Amino acid sequence: MSSAVAHRCLQIRVNQTGELGAVLIYAAQTPILVNQHPELRQLMQHMYDQEAGHLSTFNNLLTKHRIRPTVMYPLWQVLATGLGWATAMMGKEAAMACTEAVETEIGTHYNEQVQEVIKIIQGWEQEGYDAGPEILELLQTLRRIRDEELEHLDHAVDHDSKKAPLHDLLTGFVRASCRGAILVSKWI
């Protein structure tokens, strides 16, 4: 797969930025939540570990395809950490609502990428070309990561995200922020 295809279709920079945000959100939330709700330690560690793995995957792909990270990286670091801290300070339900909102947007983002890669593969096959193992492996990776993100969404709902004060306002704000970060990170 060419770097141009990876850049255009898979938005590796956006994926890496999103995974950085998730790692920082969980890193900021976990100490506060675990202090107040020790029963969440294992869940928070599980979700953090998966996000750290996703970040590593996309860091490697950035390097492999010589794609620079977004120049917004320092700002996203501050905002993600602040969002994690603020929602944890609001309580377990708000922290889980943050996860619900982020994973809803990121799950949609990855699903769109999966569909785009499938269309590309089908187009190549119709033209008589073999997709090759690299893009098929990437498709499998995107599906796995998408499914893990949606698992986090399920965990958030199972842990009372819908009971957060001003749930719709909070999740609407976080979802809009995610969409904005995705849009900006595509171009800058």
CORTAGI-V641237 format. One line per field, one symbol per residue. ss: DSSP state (h for helix, s for strand, l for the rest). psi: psi as a letter, one per 40 degrees, with the letter a starting at -180 (. if undefined). burial: b if it has 16 or more other C-alpha atoms within 10 Angstrom, else e. A space follows every 10 residues. Layout:
ss = ???
psi = ???
burial = ???
This chain:
ss = llhhhhhhhh lhhhhhhhhh hhhhhhhhhh hhhhhhlhhh hhhhhhhhhh hhhhhhhhhh hhhhllllll llhhhhhhhh hhhhhhhhhh lhhhhhhhhh hhhhhhhhhh hhhhhhhhhh hhhhhhllll llhhhhhhhh hhhhhhhhhh hhhhhhhhll hhhlllhhhh hhhhhhhhhh hhhhhhhl
psi = hiddddddde fddddddddd dddddddddd ddddddgdee dddddddddd dddddddddd ddddefhiii eedddddddd ddddddddde iddddddddd dddddddddd dddddddddd ddddddeeih didddddddd dddddddddd ddddddddff deeihfdddd dddddddddd ddddddd.
burial = eeeeebbeeb bbbbbbbbbb bbbbbbbbbb bbbbeeeeeb eeebeebbeb bbebbebbbe bbeebebebb eebeebbebb bbbbbbbbee bbbbbbbbbb bbbbbbbebb bebbeebeeb beeeeeeeee eeeebeebbe ebbebbebbb ebbbbbbebe bbebeebeeb beebbebbbe bbeebbee
